[in-house]
Amino acid sequence: MPSPGARLPRTFPLPTVPLADAVAKQFRLLECTARHFEGEQLFAADAGVVPGPGRPRTTARVEAVLADFLGTEAAALVQGAGTGAIRAALTAALDTGTELLIHRAPAYRTTLTTLRGLGVRTATADFNDPHALQEALATGRFAWAYVQHTRQRLADRYDPGDVLAACRRHGARTVVDDNYAVMRVPACGTELGADASCFSLFKLHGPEGVGVVAGSRDLVDRVHADNYSGGGQVQGHQALDALRALTHVPVLWAVQSQVTTEAAERLADGEVDGVAEVRIANAQDRCLLVRLDRPVARELPAAAARYGAAPYPVGSNSRYEIAPLFYRMSRSSLDDAPELADWTIRINPMRAGADLVLDILRRSLADLHRPKDD
């Protein structure tokens, strides 16, 4: 049996968007699209460093749609998906040697690579503790803070809106990693008052490699100025592809959130033998964390794949991912709680219903519990 330290901590999932509100978001996105596109422009795309905008006109129109939809002054499409968006925003915001305030928790490894490459000095405060955050900000040392919208630690409980409000009160500007949050939660970073939201459109069913920086005009203008190379542009056909994909994402993710809740409730009620504990968590994407009664978590993804599950992610809610994902916990979560590695599996229903998720889990665990010589 697992040691007491292997139990799942209490989690504090972020709020989700009800289906009716998701439908309203979809309709509002199309209203924004109609304000910036004439009919035939939705069927044609240009390319290159077009004189004037310095990027394809189609890309500039999609950026205008996104800024309109998110209520920001401007938006920039960039290459490199979410990581590229974070890198572009931090490069525009920070100078070498700048001290950046971040949450005291394991950061995503790609983010650490960006910070190291920029030569940024980081200082930490526990965002779960309003007093500790207040003390750090009151020093006046920080012109910028970096906030990850989804959870870095499983037990993180801070309200991103409260963290951003505290930063504003002390004159610190903010860049938010909104990966796994945009259209999943009621309001993203800029809608909560951040200076920039950075996220991947690949995680929103868009084409590979496209990311977004949306926010204040001065920062977005610097992103555009830095991205002057023709090879670095998001071409018009990529931008249109991303916009088309976005039109169905709000409703799709609202349904997925409902399925996650249903599956968690049924697992907690004991529908599947071999499950010791279940939590809903924003461990990267909103997902199920399932603690097993035997240390077979490392073997479970391969067993589940035999019954149709995806054994590893492509973009964690990309257009490729339709089957339920059965996978290990994220690296940053395991950095914080390595004792869970053998006992806990991460499950994302993707496009499936709760019946399929539970059936795959039940059959996979039965296989793993069967004696080896059967």
N, C-alpha and C positions, 0 to 999 in steps of 0.2 A: 504494500500500500504506500501511497506517496507520503513523504514527510510533511509535517505541518507547514514548512516553508514553501511547499509546492502548491498550496491552495491559491486560487485566483483572488486577487484583491477586489474590493468593491470598485466598480467602474462608474463613471459619470458620463454617459453618452450625450453627445450634442443633440439639440432638438432637430427634428426632421420636418419636412414640408408635407402637410396633408394633401391628399390627392386633389381636392377641389382647388387648393392654392397652387398646386403644380400646374393644373390646367390653366389657371389665370396667368401664371408665369409664361407658359407657352404662348398664350394669346398676346401677352405684352411684348414678348420678343418679336413676334411678327409685326406688331404695330411699330416697333422701333425699326425693323427692317424696311417697312413701307416708307418710313420718313427719309431713308437714305439711299434707297434703290428705286429706279424706275424699272418697269416690268422686264424689258429685254436685258437689262444689265445683270439679272439673276441667271441668265443663260450664257453669258460671255465673260471671259476673264482675260486680263492682260498680264504682262510680265515685264520685269526689268526695272532699272533705276529711272523711272519716268521723270523728266524735267518738271520741277515744281514740287510735287510731294516727295520725290526722291525714292519712291517705291511704287509698286503697281497701284493704279487708281482703284482697282477692285479691292485690294488689300486695305487701302485707306478707307473705303466705304464700310468694309466689315469692321474695321477698328472703330469707326463712328457709331455703328450699330451697337457694339459692345459697350462703348462708353455711355451711350444713351441708356442702354438696358441696366447697367450697373450704377448709373447716376454719377459718373466720374467726369472730370474735365477732359480726359483723353485716354487713349488706349494704344498699345503697340503690340503687334504680332511679331513674335521672334521665333527663331529656330532653337532647338534644344529642349522642347517641351517644358515641363515644370521646372526642371533644373536650369534650363537656359533662361527662363523668365526670372527666376530668383537671382541668377548670376547677373543678368542685365540690369535688374533693379538695384542690386547692391553696388554694382560697378558705377551706376549713375549717381547713387546717393553718397557713397563713402570714398574718402581718400585713404591712401596707404597710411597705416598707423592709427586710423580712427578707432576709438573705443566704442564698441557696440554692445548694448545690453541685450542679453538673451535669457531664456528660461533655464533654470538649473536642472537639466535633464539631458539624457543622451540625445544628441541631434542626429538627423539623417546624415548618413555618411557622405552623400553627394553635397549636402550643404556645408559640411565640415571642409570638404575639398575646395569649395568656392571660397570660404572664409580664409583658408590657408593661402590659396592662390592670390587673393586680394591683399594679403598682409594685414588683415583686420585684427585688432586686439579685442577679445571678447571679455565681458564681465557678466557674471550671472547673478540672478536673484530668483527666488522661488516664487513664480507667478501665482501659485496656490495660496500664498500668504500675503494678503494685501498690505500688511504692515511692513514686511520685508521689501516688497516692491516699492512702497512709498519711501522707505529709507534710502533705497538705491537711487531713485529718481531725485530725491531731495538734495543729493550731493551736487546736482547741476553738471555732472560729468558727461552726460549723454545727450548728444544731438539726435541720435537715432536709436531705436529699439527694433528688434526683430521678433515677431510673434508667429508661432506655428498654430494655425487654427485648430487642427485635429490634435489628438493626444500624443505626447512623446512618451510619457509614462502611463501605464495602465490606470493608475490611481489619480491621474491629473483631474482636477475639478474646477480649474479657473474658468471664468466666463471671459471669452476673448474681448467682448465689448467693454467689460470693466477694466481689463488690462489696458486697452487702447485709450479709454477715457482718462485713466491715471497718467498715462504718458502725455496726453494732450495738456493736462493741467500743469505739467512740469516742463512744457515746451519741447518735449522729445517727439520727433517725427517717427513714423512707423512704417515698416515694410512687413506685410503679412504673407506667409506661405499658406495659400488657400487651396492647395491641392487636396482633393477628396472632400472639399467643403462646398465649393461653388455649386449652386443648384441643389445641393443635398441638405443644406441648412437654410433657415429663413433669411439670413442676411450674411453676406461675405464681409471680408475685412474692410473694404472701402465703404460699404453700406453701414458699417459700425463706426466709421470715422477715421480709418487708416489713410495714410498718404499713398499707399500702393498695395494692390492685391496681385499676387503672382500665382499662376496656375497653368496646368497643362490642358490643352484642348484634346490631346490624345486620350486622356482619361475621361473625356466627355464625347467619345465616339468620333472625334475628328481624325484627320490624317496624322500619320506618324511624325513626331518631331516638332509640332507646332505648339507654342506656348503664348501666354498673354501677360503683359504688364498693364494694369489699368490703375489710374489714379490721378494725382495732381499733374497739371500741365508741365510744370518745370521739370519734374522728374521724367515724365514720358518723353518730353522733347529731347532730353539728354540721351534717353534710350535710342530714339530715332537717329540722333546725331552720331552716336557711337556705332550704329549699325548702318554705315554708309556704303558698305561693299555690296555689289550686285549678288555675289554668292551667298550673302547672309540674309537676303530678303526672303520673306514668306511670299511666294508668288500668288497671283490672283486665283488660280485654280485651287490652290491649297486653302486659301482664305474662304472661298465659296464652299468648298467641301466641308470645312469646319462649321460654317454657319448653317448649312443644311442639316448637319448632324445634331447641332444644338437644339433644333426645333422639336425633337422628340425626347430629349434627355430629362426635362423636369418630370414628366409623367412617368417615364421609365424608372427613375430613381425613387419616386414616391411609392410605386408598387414594390420595388425592391426593399424599401424600408419596412413596408407592411409585412412582407414575407419573412424578413429577418426577425421581426417581433413575434410573428406566429411560430416560427421554428424554435425560437428561444423558449417560449411558453410551453410548447409541447415537449421539448427536451427536459425542461425543469419538472414537468409532470411525470417523467419517467417512461416516455414512449420507447426509448432506445436503451437496451441493456448495455452496460459498459460505460455509460456517461456518469461521471461523478458530480459535475458542476458545469454550469453554463453562464456566460455573461455576454451582453451586448457591449461592444466597445468601439470607439473610433481609433482603432489601432491601424494607422493609415486610414483605409476606407472603413466605413461602418460595416461591422462584421460580427460573427459569432466566435467567441473563444470557448472552446469545449475542452474541459479537463476530463481526462479519461481515468478509469479505475485501474489501468495497467500502463506501464511506461512504453507504449507502442506508437507514440505520436510521430516519430521519425519514419515509421514504416507505413503509416496510414495513407499518405498521398498516393503512393504507388498502388495500394490496394483499392482505393477509391477510383482511381483512373480506370480500372478494369470494368467498372460499372458506369462509366461515362463522365466522371468528374474531370475537371482540369487539374493537373497535379502541380502546376506552377503558373504564375501570372504572366501576361504580356504587357499590359499597362494598368492593371487593376481597374477594371471597368472600361477597357478599350472596346472598340467595335469587334475585336476578335473573340472576346470572352462572353460566351453565351451559356456554357455549362457551369454548374456550381464549382467554385474553386475550393479545393481542400489543400491546405498549404501550412507550412510552419509559420510561427509568429514572426513579425518583422524583426530585422536585426536590431533596431533601436530598442524595441520592447525586450528582446532577449539580453541586450546589454544591461538593461535595468533589472531583469528578473531571469537570470540564466537557469535557475532551478526548474523553470516551467518547460524547458525544451523537450524533455522526454514524455511529458504528460499532457501537453496542451496543443491542440490543433486549431488553426484559424479556418473558418468556413465563411465564404461569401456566396449567397444564393445566385448572384448574377441574374440571369433571365428566368430561372427556374422557380417552381413553387415549393412550398414547404414539404409536400409529400415526397417529391423526388429527393430533396436534401436529406430527409430522415431515412428514406429507403437506402440511399447510397451509404450513409453512415452505418446503418444497421447491418447491411450485408458485408461491408468492409470490416467492421469489428468482429463479426462472426468468423470471417476468414482468418483474421489475425489471432483469434482466441482458439482456433482449431489446432489440435496437436500437430506438430510438424510432420509426423509420419503418417497422417491420415491421407 
